[in-house]
Amino acid sequence: MKVGDKVWISPDLTLLKRWISGTVIQVENNPFVGTVISAETEDLNVFFGREEMFKLTKEEICLP
């Protein structure tokens, strides 16, 4: 992932019932936990976490 990529953000980070869309604003290589992604949603909320908590929007995800 790189800055500017469109991603889905996991409900584990947002505490919502479904994945939400966002845009990557920062990618950090953290020596303790690995790659950390920061993404901003349309309503300007920022969520960050391990790379596993984000999926590129071009990947197909089944949303409930």
Stockholm file with secondary structure:
# STOCKHOLM 1.0

chainA/1-64         MKVGDKVWISPDLTLLKRWISGTVIQVENNPFVGTVISAETEDLNVFFGREEMFKLTKEEICLP
#=GR chainA/1-64 SS CCTTCEEEECHHHHCSSSCEEEEEEEEEEETTTEEEEEEECTTSCEEEEEGGGEEETTSCCCCC
#=GC SS_cons        CCTTCEEEECHHHHCSSSCEEEEEEEEEEETTTEEEEEEECTTSCEEEEEGGGEEETTSCCCCC
//
